[in-house]
Amino acid sequence: MITKVLQVPNISCHHCVHTIQRELGQVKGVAEVQADVQTKRVSVKVDTPETLDAVLKTLREIGYPAQE
């Protein structure tokens, strides 16, 4: 498992957190997602580097581009 903490500046409310957790939870290979509105960070546990790429792509597509 790979754990990565991403900076996601567009997180502004609990609805954002819910959306991110729901969408990333549907990405194959994602074991865990934690989003935090106060720190504007998303922590993900993924099985491969390719899954991490899919996470980053999904975040961009739903309007929450991430920085590593």
LUMDO-807252 format. One record per residue (C-alpha): residue in one letter; x, y negated, z. Coordinates in steps of 0.001 Angstrom, whole numbers, plus 500000, padded with zeros to 6 digits. Last residue first. Layout:
BEGIN
AXYZ...
REM end
This chain:
BEGIN
E501621483424495773Q499229480824494459A495605481670493821P492999480407491365Y489513480416492928G487029479821490124I485562483306489650E487821484094486676R490971482848488416L490277485058491461T489642488032489188K492953487520487378L494864487318490667V493182490490491910A493885492286488605D497573491340488899L497547492716492461T496077495932491074E498969496126488630P501408495765491538T499874498953492974D497650500186495848V496293496877497072K495865495272500478V494690491687500198S495044488608502388V493324485465501162R494361482075502448K492657478695502715T493858478449506342Q490473477336507666V488306479137505096D489921482523505679A489598485447503267Q490317489054504249V490282491782501616E491074495488502092A491719498595499993V491802497060496517G492610499783493978K489625499189491701V488399495605492000Q484906495550493550G486135494339496940L487732491419495132E484310490165494061R482605490581497447Q485507489191499496I485873486179497198T482144485440497165H481827485778500955V484803483492501585C483471480896499145H480061481033500880H481904480481504159C483143477129502928S485982475262501201I488201477833499528N489638475992496504P493219475933497839V493730479717497571Q497141480619499045L497706484346498710V498831486816501350K499929490164499932T499845493631501437I501057496463499211M500000500000500000
REM end
